[in-house]
Each structure stands twice: as structure tokens, then as C-alpha cells.
Amino acid sequence: MSQKDVSLKSVLLNTGVLSKKSLQPFESLPDDALWPLLWTHYKLSEETTMKKVVTFIGCSFKPLSDLLIDQAFRRSFPLQTLRECRFIPIYEDKSSLSIAVDNPYRKDVQEYFSNQQKSVSMTLVTSTDLNSFLGEGVAKSTADTFLDRLIMEAVNAKCSDIHIMKQKETLGVKFRIHGELIQRESIIDPSQQDQIMSLIKVQSGMDISISNQPQDGRISFESEGQQVDIRVSSIPTLHGEDFVLRLFNTTGISFDLEVLGFSSNILDRLKSLMKLDSGLMLVTGPTGSGKTTTLYALLNYIKSQKNCHVITLEDPVEYGISGVRQSQVSPKIGYTFANGLRSVLRQDPDIIMVGEIRDQETANLAINAAYTGHFVLSTLHTSDCETSLKRLAGFNVDSYLCAQSIRGILSQKLSLKLCPQCREKTSSPNGFSHSFEGKGCEGCDYLGYQGRTVLSELLVVDKQIRDVDSLSSLSQRLEDMPFFKFREDIKSKVEKGEIAYHSGLEGVM
């Protein structure tokens, strides 16, 4: 361990945290037992004290929200081990690994890593932050029971987001299921409302004393064999604070291109694109359209085809992918997509995934990386392939390099998938030979649909097209390119009975 070989009592005296007289009653106490007494007996502030002593004991101090945790590395440790030894795995490289602890003197942590061949560095976090990460630290109460039940109900309903909204006299709860918001329940008891909101803030590592500013946090939830990562966001509103809990159920997740719903012609072209050694591949679509899931599936396919070094920059890391080095950007501390990409390029990557191109600097860096021999995947918030080219031009990037670097643009949206057990053929809408609708049955809870499928279009920029001198020239030659449009995909899926035709599809076609 990287902790300096110096006694806690010496540290406390040298930093002026405690006097020699105040330490006398615990003169014979070992350091690992004295450390928790600083908060329980001396009533010192954990955060303030930790910031004073870190230099002396060879650690750093960070709030939980500032830890850039490698999710794949974290999941290599059983949750029970993390709770017993009380540490957070942060990252690992060839020669070292990093962990966070709330007590740097704990013997069980030191013993756990005693046979580790790599050097181990420690970061200090408060016990509140550590408890929040481990899903511990608050006695079970009505609020705990309510929150546990709510999360499990959401997981079982395949809910993507839980909305908890403070209204004038109630606390309203809604689930987003298959893209639709569904009212669940309202809490009327004012005391229970406050308990629930406080519990969410404590478990997610938010500052419980702040209610007039937006905050972000995370909860690690495990129940009935299911591991769920929850990203929590709060915002002050007219009647109090509102929360959105985004759920990432990591149990049994499979990022397989074959099961996402892509039409065979698009799927075949995507696989061909993923075998390229360089260039820029964009996945575009609105928020909640499954772009990240598609990117992860593409990375998994690449890994299955060739041995390569893959690094990602994400905000946040939503799921861990085995064999991929995933890094979470943190704009609050200046670790952005742009400067993160500069660092990644010094790590000898073959494949780079940039979570999102948001600005000119990131766009230029991604394009240059693609042009100089890397295969770069990223996302844009645009509605279709043609708009994506215009968005890139709007970043004022090097137009020639961009046109030369682009290999493909995949644009996608999600649509409700008809229940195969109760779908029935209906009259033909314009342009379709026939359509279907879901009548509703026991198998789909009488909704008429089960889950969602992807609607997509794919623009492939092949060698014959890449003789242009600018993005505008590329846009003018769209009709010359292999281009599978939304209209074709929607028509095929409507006629096969995978989705129902509705007026909302007209804007996509």
C-alpha cells in the first residue's frame, strides 16, 4: 500500500488536529481503532480532518462524485468483499491499482492486498460516501423499505427512469417504461416525503444540506441477485426538489448486435464497417434512442473479430465491458472529452469510443484521430444521417479531413414492438401492402406490445465517394452512396408485423 509508515497519533499531533493531552486516554489504542474515534468520540468533521492529514499519510482526498471509476475493474470484486473490507476499486493498469477507503489504517484492507504484485494507491473518502457507494449506512426505515420496493418494482417492469416529483401536497412517482411515462403512486404524508428525499440524497452521495442547486449522484443497488447501478439527478423546483433515477441493470446484460433489431441489410453493412482499421463512425439519434447500447454492441463485435486495444471516454460509464479500458470524463474537474481524447491518443489505442461530440474542439480531435490511423466511434444528437453532416459542418471542422475520415453514419430511433402473440393484420396504410396492430393479451399485459425495437438508416461512405474536397461536396453526393433510409426500414418492419404503423412515423419517413 502507498500509505506512509507513520503512526496516526503522530499525524494528528503534527497537523494540530488533536493535542497530546486529548490523545492520552487512547495512547495504547492501535491506529485502525483510533481512526473511527475521531468522528464518534472527538466529533471531528471527516472531510475537514481528511483534507488535513492526507499529505502526511501519502493519500489524496476526493468526494465520491469526483472518482473516475473503471466499472469493469469495479465489477471484478464481489460486492460482499467490498462491504467486508470497505473499499472502492477505482482503476487498474499494468503496474498499479487504485482504491478508495474511509479508514487508511484498516488491517483487513491491507491484508487483502498484501499479496498483490502491483503497487496499491489509496484515496480517502468519507464514510458517508463509502456507505452510499456500498448501499449501506442508513438504518432500515419506512423510507428505506419504500425506496427498495420502488427500485425493485422498476427493475421488474424494465423501467429506464424513475421520476420522483415534489408537488404542492404530494410526492408523485412515475416510471418511464418503453419510452412512455406511467403514473405509479403519490406519497401524501409530509414526514415520509422528507425521509424519502433525504434517503435518496444520502445514498447517492449528494450534499443533504443543499436543496436550491442541482446535484448528481450514484447509488449501487443489489437485491434478489440483481445488480443495478442508478444515476441520480436532482433539480430545485417550485415546490421542492425533483429527482430522476436512471437505472442500469447490469445483471445478464448482453450487447449483441444480432438482437438489437437491425434489419439484415443494415446489420451486414455495420459488420463490414467494424472491420475497418481507421476512420470515423457516427451513431446518431435523439436522447433515449439507444445510441450507447449500439456503441457497446459495436465494440463487442469489434473485440470478437480482432485483437485490439480499445479505450472509451464516456459521460458517464453506463456499463462495464470486459477487455475495454473505460474512462469517465468529469467536466467539473476539467476532465472533458477534448482533453481526455488528447490523453487517450498517447495510450496507443487502435479503437477509440468518444461518448459524444459536443463541441468544435472534440470534433476536430476525433476527426484528426480518425484521419491518422485510428478507428473512432462517437455519437451526435441529430435526427438523421443528412442532418449529421450539417451538424459536423456547423462545428467549423476541417471540411476536407472530415469528408476524408467519415466511414459511416448510423441514425436510429426506438419504436414499440408488437406482441407476437396477439398482433392482427389490418387495412393497408399509404405505401404499405399491409399493417398490423396489437390487440392485447395476457402475455403482454393487454398492452399490445412487448419491448422496443430499433428503426435505423445507414449511410456508408466508401472509397469511390471519398474523392471529394469538402463536407458540402459529400452532402451533394448522398444519392450516389450506399444509403439505407428510415423509410425502407419502417416499411419492412410494418409489413412484417414487428411494429404498428402510426402517424408519428410519418415524421421519421
C-alpha positions in Angstrom: 0.0 0.0 0.0 1.2 3.5 -0.7 0.3 4.8 2.8 3.4 6.2 4.6 4.7 4.3 7.6 3.7 6.9 10.1 1.5 6.5 13.2 -1.9 8.1 13.2 -1.1 9.8 16.6 1.9 11.5 15.1 -0.1 12.7 12.2 -2.8 14.1 14.4 -0.3 15.9 16.6 1.8 17.3 13.7 -1.3 18.6 11.9 -2.8 20.1 15.1 -5.9 18.1 14.7 -5.7 16.9 18.3 -3.4 17.8 21.3 -1.2 15.4 23.1 -3.5 15.7 26.2 -6.6 14.9 24.3 -4.9 11.8 22.9 -3.7 10.5 26.2 -6.8 8.3 27.0 -6.2 6.3 23.8 -2.4 6.2 24.0 -2.3 2.4 23.7 -5.1 2.1 21.0 -3.9 0.8 17.6 -4.3 3.2 14.6 -7.1 1.3 12.9 -9.3 1.5 16.1 -8.3 5.2 16.8 -9.4 6.4 13.3 -13.2 5.9 13.8 -13.0 7.5 17.2 -12.1 10.8 15.5 -15.7 11.1 14.4 -17.6 9.2 17.1 -15.7 10.4 20.2 -14.0 13.6 19.2 -16.8 14.6 16.8 -14.4 15.9 14.2 -15.5 16.6 10.6 -14.4 13.7 8.4 -13.9 15.8 5.3 -12.0 18.6 7.1 -9.8 16.2 9.0 -9.1 14.0 6.0 -8.0 17.1 3.9 -5.5 18.0 6.7 -3.9 14.6 7.1 -3.7 13.2 3.6 -0.2 14.6 2.9 1.2 13.0 6.0 -0.2 9.5 5.2 0.5 9.5 1.5 -3.1 9.6 0.2 -5.4 12.1 -1.5 -8.9 13.0 -0.6 -11.9 13.2 -3.0 -15.7 13.3 -2.9 -17.4 10.2 -4.4 -18.6 12.2 -7.4 -15.0 13.0 -8.4 -13.8 9.4 -8.5 -13.2 8.2 -12.1 -14.2 4.6 -11.5 -13.4 1.9 -14.1 -16.7 0.0 -14.0 -15.2 -3.2 -15.4 -12.4 -3.2 -12.7 -15.0 -2.5 -10.0 -17.1 -5.5 -11.0 -14.2 -7.8 -10.7 -14.7 -7.6 -6.9 -17.7 -9.3 -5.3 -19.9 -6.7 -3.5 -19.7 -8.7 -0.3 -15.9 -8.3 -0.4 -16.2 -4.6 -0.8 -18.6 -4.4 2.1 -16.5 -6.6 4.4 -13.2 -4.8 3.7 -14.8 -1.4 3.0 -13.1 -0.1 -0.1 -14.0 1.1 -3.6 -12.0 -0.2 -6.6 -11.1 2.7 -8.8 -8.9 1.6 -11.7 -6.0 -0.8 -12.5 -3.2 -0.6 -15.1 -0.1 -2.7 -15.8 1.9 -1.7 -12.7 -0.6 -0.4 -10.2 -4.1 -0.3 -8.9 -6.1 2.4 -7.0 -8.7 2.1 -4.3 -10.7 4.4 -2.1 -11.2 3.8 1.6 -12.6 5.7 4.6 -10.0 4.3 7.0 -6.4 4.1 5.6 -5.3 2.0 8.7 -7.8 -0.9 8.4 -5.8 -4.1 8.6 -8.3 -6.2 6.6 -7.8 -3.9 3.6 -4.0 -4.1 3.9 -4.2 -7.9 4.3 -6.5 -8.3 1.3 -3.9 -6.6 -0.9 -0.8 -7.9 0.8 -0.1 -10.5 -1.9 -0.8 -8.0 -4.7 2.2 -7.8 -7.1 1.2 -4.3 -8.2 1.6 -1.1 -6.1 -1.7 0.0 -4.5 -2.5 3.6 -4.0 -5.3 4.9 -1.8 -7.7 7.8 -1.9 -9.7 8.8 1.1 -13.4 9.3 1.0 -15.9 10.0 3.8 -17.7 7.1 5.4 -21.0 8.7 4.1 -19.7 8.5 0.6 -18.4 5.0 1.0 -21.7 3.8 2.6 -23.5 5.4 -0.3 -21.4 3.5 -2.8 -21.9 0.2 -1.0 -25.6 0.8 -0.5 -25.2 0.8 3.3 -25.1 3.3 6.1 -28.8 4.2 6.8 -30.9 2.2 9.3 -33.8 0.5 7.7 -36.9 2.7 7.9 -40.2 3.2 6.2 -38.3 5.3 3.6 -35.7 2.6 3.1 -38.5 0.0 2.6 -40.3 2.3 0.2 -37.2 3.1 -1.9 -36.1 -0.6 -2.1 -39.6 -1.7 -3.2 -39.8 1.2 -5.7 -36.4 0.2 -7.3 -37.3 -3.5 -7.5 -40.7 -2.7 -8.9 -39.0 -0.5 -11.5 -36.4 -3.2 -12.4 -39.1 -5.9 -12.8 -41.1 -3.6 -15.0 -38.0 -2.9 -17.2 -38.2 0.7 -16.3 -35.4 3.0 -17.6 -36.1 6.0 -15.3 -37.9 6.7 -12.0 -39.3 10.3 -11.7 -39.9 11.5 -8.2 -41.7 14.9 -8.2 -42.4 17.2 -5.3 -45.9 18.7 -5.8 -47.8 21.1 -3.7 -49.0 18.5 -1.2 -47.7 15.2 -2.5 -44.7 13.4 -3.8 -45.5 11.9 -7.2 -43.8 8.9 -8.7 -43.7 8.0 -12.4 -41.9 5.2 -14.3 -40.6 5.5 -17.8 -41.3 2.2 -19.5 -40.6 1.6 -23.2 -40.3 5.4 -23.6 -43.7 6.3 -22.0 -44.2 7.9 -18.6 -46.6 6.0 -16.4 -48.1 7.3 -13.1 -47.3 4.9 -10.2 -48.2 6.4 -6.9 -48.2 9.5 -4.7 -47.0 10.0 -1.2 -49.2 12.2 0.9 -47.6 12.0 4.4 -45.2 15.1 4.6 -42.8 13.4 7.0 -42.5 10.4 4.7 -41.8 12.7 1.8 -38.9 14.3 3.6 -37.5 10.9 4.7 -37.6 9.6 1.1 -35.9 12.6 -0.4 -33.2 12.7 2.3 -32.5 9.0 1.9 -32.1 9.4 -1.9 -29.6 12.2 -1.3 -27.6 10.3 1.4 -27.5 7.0 -0.6 -26.4 8.8 -3.8 -23.7 10.8 -2.1 -25.4 14.2 -2.6 -25.0 17.0 -0.1 -28.1 16.7 2.1 -27.8 20.4 3.2 -28.2 21.7 -0.3 -31.7 22.0 -1.8 -31.5 25.1 -4.0 -29.0 23.7 -6.5 -29.0 20.8 -9.0 -26.9 17.8 -7.8 -25.8 14.5 -9.3 -25.0 11.2 -7.6 -25.0 7.4 -7.8 -26.5 4.5 -6.0 -25.3 0.9 -6.2 -28.3 -1.3 -5.6 -28.3 -5.1 -5.2 -31.3 -7.3 -4.4 -32.5 -10.8 -5.3 -29.4 -11.4 -7.3 -29.7 -8.3 -9.4 -27.0 -5.6 -9.5 -28.4 -2.2 -10.5 -26.4 1.0 -11.0 -28.5 4.1 -10.6 -27.6 7.6 -11.8 -29.4 10.2 -9.7 -30.1 13.8 -10.7 -31.9 16.4 -8.6 -33.2 19.8 -9.5 -34.9 22.5 -7.4 -38.5 23.2 -8.4 -41.4 25.4 -7.3 -42.5 23.1 -4.5 -39.2 21.5 -3.6 -36.7 19.1 -5.2 -37.4 16.7 -8.0 -35.3 13.5 -8.7 -34.8 11.3 -11.7 -33.2 7.9 -11.1 -31.8 6.4 -14.3 -31.5 2.6 -13.9 -28.7 0.5 -15.4 -29.4 -3.2 -14.6 -26.0 -4.8 -15.1 -27.3 -8.4 -14.4 -27.4 -10.5 -17.6 -26.8 -7.6 -19.9 -25.8 -8.7 -23.4 -24.6 -6.2 -26.0 -25.1 -8.3 -29.1 -25.6 -6.6 -32.5 -27.8 -9.6 -33.6 -30.5 -9.0 -31.0 -30.9 -5.2 -31.2 -33.4 -5.3 -34.1 -31.3 -4.0 -37.0 -32.6 -5.1 -40.4 -30.3 -7.7 -42.1 -29.0 -5.3 -44.8 -28.0 -2.7 -42.3 -26.6 -5.3 -39.9 -24.3 -6.8 -42.7 -23.0 -3.3 -43.6 -22.4 -2.4 -40.0 -20.3 -5.5 -39.5 -18.3 -4.7 -42.6 -17.6 -1.1 -41.3 -16.5 -2.5 -37.9 -13.7 -4.4 -39.7 -12.0 -1.2 -40.9 -8.7 -0.1 -39.3 -9.3 3.7 -39.4 -12.0 6.3 -39.9 -14.9 7.9 -38.1 -18.2 6.0 -37.4 -21.1 8.1 -36.0 -24.2 6.8 -34.2 -26.8 9.5 -34.1 -30.3 10.0 -32.8 -32.3 11.7 -30.1 -31.8 11.2 -26.3 -33.0 7.8 -25.2 -32.8 6.2 -28.7 -30.3 3.5 -27.7 -27.1 5.1 -29.1 -24.9 3.9 -26.2 -26.3 0.4 -26.3 -25.5 0.3 -30.1 -22.0 1.6 -29.4 -21.3 -1.0 -26.8 -22.6 -3.7 -29.2 -20.3 -2.4 -31.9 -17.3 -2.5 -29.6 -18.2 -6.1 -28.6 -18.4 -7.1 -32.2 -15.0 -5.5 -32.9 -13.4 -7.3 -30.0 -14.8 -10.6 -31.3 -13.2 -10.1 -34.7 -9.7 -8.9 -33.9 -7.3 -8.4 -31.1 -7.0 -4.7 -30.5 -6.6 -2.0 -27.8 -9.9 -0.3 -27.2 -10.3 2.8 -25.0 -13.5 4.7 -24.3 -14.3 8.2 -23.0 -17.8 8.3 -21.5 -20.1 10.6 -19.5 -20.9 8.6 -17.6 -19.7 5.0 -18.0 -23.0 3.2 -18.1 -21.9 -0.4 -18.2 -18.6 -2.2 -17.9 -17.3 -4.1 -20.9 -14.7 -6.8 -20.4 -11.4 -6.2 -22.1 -12.2 -2.5 -22.8 -10.5 0.4 -20.9 -13.3 2.7 -20.0 -12.7 6.2 -18.7 -15.3 8.5 -17.3 -15.0 12.2 -18.1 -15.7 14.8 -15.3 -16.1 18.4 -16.6 -16.3 19.6 -13.0 -12.5 18.9 -12.6 -11.6 19.8 -16.1 -11.5 16.3 -17.5 -13.5 16.8 -20.7 -14.0 14.8 -23.9 -11.5 17.1 -25.6 -8.6 16.9 -23.1 -9.4 13.2 -22.3 -9.1 12.4 -26.1 -5.6 14.0 -26.1 -4.5 11.8 -23.3 -6.1 8.7 -24.9 -4.1 9.2 -28.1 -0.9 8.8 -26.0 -2.1 5.4 -24.8 -1.5 3.6 -28.2 -5.2 2.8 -28.9 -6.5 1.0 -32.0 -10.1 1.8 -31.4 -11.4 4.9 -29.6 -15.0 5.5 -28.5 -15.9 9.1 -27.6 -19.3 9.2 -25.8 -20.5 12.3 -27.6 -19.1 15.0 -29.9 -20.4 18.2 -28.3 -18.1 20.9 -29.5 -15.6 22.0 -32.2 -12.5 21.0 -30.2 -13.7 17.4 -29.6 -14.9 17.2 -33.2 -11.5 18.3 -34.6 -9.6 15.9 -32.3 -11.9 13.0 -33.2 -11.5 13.7 -36.9 -7.8 14.0 -36.7 -7.5 10.8 -34.8 -9.6 9.0 -37.4 -7.6 10.5 -40.3 -4.3 9.5 -38.7 -5.0 5.8 -38.4 -7.4 5.2 -35.5 -10.9 3.8 -35.8 -13.1 6.3 -33.9 -16.8 5.8 -32.8 -18.9 8.5 -31.4 -22.4 9.9 -31.2 -24.2 13.1 -32.3 -27.7 14.3 -31.2 -29.1 14.6 -34.7 -32.3 13.2 -36.3 -30.9 11.6 -39.4 -27.8 11.0 -41.5 -28.1 14.0 -43.7 -28.5 16.3 -40.6 -25.4 14.8 -39.1 -23.3 16.1 -42.0 -24.7 19.5 -41.5 -24.1 19.4 -37.7 -20.4 18.5 -38.3 -20.1 21.4 -40.7 -21.6 23.6 -38.0 -18.7 22.8 -35.7 -16.4 24.6 -38.2 -14.2 21.5 -38.5 -11.6 21.0 -41.2 -14.0 20.2 -44.0 -11.6 18.2 -46.1 -10.2 16.0 -43.3 -13.8 15.3 -42.1 -15.0 14.3 -45.5 -12.0 12.0 -45.9 -12.4 10.5 -42.4 -16.1 9.6 -42.3 -16.8 5.9 -43.0 -20.4 5.6 -41.9 -23.3 7.3 -40.1 -25.9 5.2 -38.4 -29.1 7.1 -37.3 -31.6 5.4 -35.1 -34.8 5.7 -33.1 -36.8 3.3 -31.0 -40.3 2.0 -31.6 -42.7 -0.1 -29.6 -42.6 -3.7 -30.7 -45.8 -5.5 -31.4 -46.7 -8.5 -29.2 -46.2 -11.6 -31.5 -49.0 -13.4 -29.7 -51.8 -11.0 -30.3 -50.9 -9.0 -33.4 -53.5 -8.9 -36.2 -53.4 -7.8 -39.8 -55.2 -4.5 -40.5 -56.0 -2.4 -43.5 -53.2 -1.1 -45.7 -51.9 2.5 -44.9 -50.5 4.5 -47.8 -47.4 3.0 -49.3 -47.7 -0.3 -47.4 -49.0 -3.6 -48.6 -50.5 -4.3 -45.1 -50.0 -3.4 -41.5 -50.6 -4.9 -38.1 -51.8 -3.9 -34.6 -51.6 -5.5 -31.2 -55.0 -6.4 -29.7 -53.6 -7.1 -26.2 -53.3 -10.4 -24.4 -52.2 -11.9 -21.1 -48.6 -12.3 -22.5 -48.2 -8.5 -23.0 -50.4 -7.4 -20.0 -53.0 -6.4 -22.6 -50.8 -3.6 -23.9 -50.5 -5.0 -27.4 -46.7 -4.6 -27.4 -43.6 -6.1 -25.8 -40.4 -4.1 -25.6 -39.0 -1.9 -28.3 -37.0 -2.4 -31.5 -34.7 -0.1 -33.4 -35.6 1.9 -36.5 -32.5 2.9 -38.4 -30.9 4.3 -41.5 -27.2 3.8 -42.5 -25.1 6.0 -44.7 -21.9 4.3 -45.9 -19.1 6.5 -47.3 -17.0 4.1 -49.5 -13.7 4.6 -51.4 -15.5 5.6 -54.6 -17.1 8.6 -52.8 -14.1 9.8 -50.8 -12.6 11.8 -53.6 -14.5 14.9 -52.5 -12.8 18.0 -51.2 -15.3 19.1 -48.5 -18.3 18.1 -46.4 -20.6 20.1 -48.7 -19.4 18.1 -51.7 -20.1 14.9 -49.7 -23.6 16.1 -48.9 -24.3 16.7 -52.6 -23.4 13.1 -53.4 -25.7 11.5 -50.9 -27.7 9.8 -53.6 -24.5 8.2 -55.0 -23.7 6.5 -51.7 -25.0 3.2 -50.3 -27.8 4.7 -48.2 -30.4 2.6 -46.4 -33.1 5.1 -45.3 -35.6 5.1 -42.4 -38.5 4.7 -44.9 -37.2 1.3 -46.1 -36.7 0.0 -42.6 -40.1 1.2 -41.3 -41.9 -0.2 -44.4 -40.2 -3.6 -43.9 -41.0 -3.8 -40.2 -44.6 -2.6 -40.6 -45.2 -5.3 -43.2 -43.5 -8.0 -41.2 -45.7 -7.1 -38.2 -42.8 -6.1 -36.0 -44.2 -2.6 -35.4 -47.6 -0.9 -36.0 -47.9 2.0 -38.4 -48.9 5.2 -36.7 -48.9 8.9 -37.6 -45.8 9.5 -35.6 -43.8 7.5 -38.1 -44.6 10.0 -40.9 -42.0 12.5 -39.5 -39.3 9.8 -39.5 -40.1 8.7 -43.1 
